[in-house]
Each structure stands twice: as structure tokens, then as C-alpha cells.
Amino acid sequence: MSANVYTIENLLVGKTYKSRTLTGEIIDAEKSDVFYGAGLESYRVQVRPHYPSVFNLKDTYRILSVRIGE
């Protein structure tokens, strides 16, 4: 019997990122060295906006944290 093994990066890709200033699809993720606290890992994600505007025509990057170990 085999199991499907996923990484956090794989699970983030394809998800919707939503903040006050940006809504889009996460198209890439990589682990980041930014520290937010115990039990959290941070990831640098590349976000492609759903609705590009004059101010936001290209992909952009954000840092987000993921709770681990629960």
C-alpha cells in the first residue's frame, strides 16, 4: 500500500490568496526564513491577481505563515 505524500508548498499552490489589497491565485510557494513564532512556518508565495488593475498588472509576492504540528 502506498500513501500520497504532500508538502505544504504543494498544498498552497492553486489556493486563493485574499487580503485587503489583493485577491489572486497562489502559483508558487517556497519556504521562507521569516520567523512569526513557535509552531509556525513562513512561506513566500507568488500570487497572480484575479482582477489585474492599472496598479497591479503583474504577479506579486507575499509572506504568509502556516501553523504546524497540531
C-alpha angles and dihedrals in degrees: 000000000000131000131216108245118203133186124214088246091057092048093051095052111093095021123120117254114206129181136149091275105028141041119179149113123288105235100172137016134187133174115265133205094227110122119216100165147294114318093022133102123195127221133193107223130191111221126199109203117239091212111030113205135188089270097043112039100139139051114282135198131236135178116229133175129229125201112232136186102040 
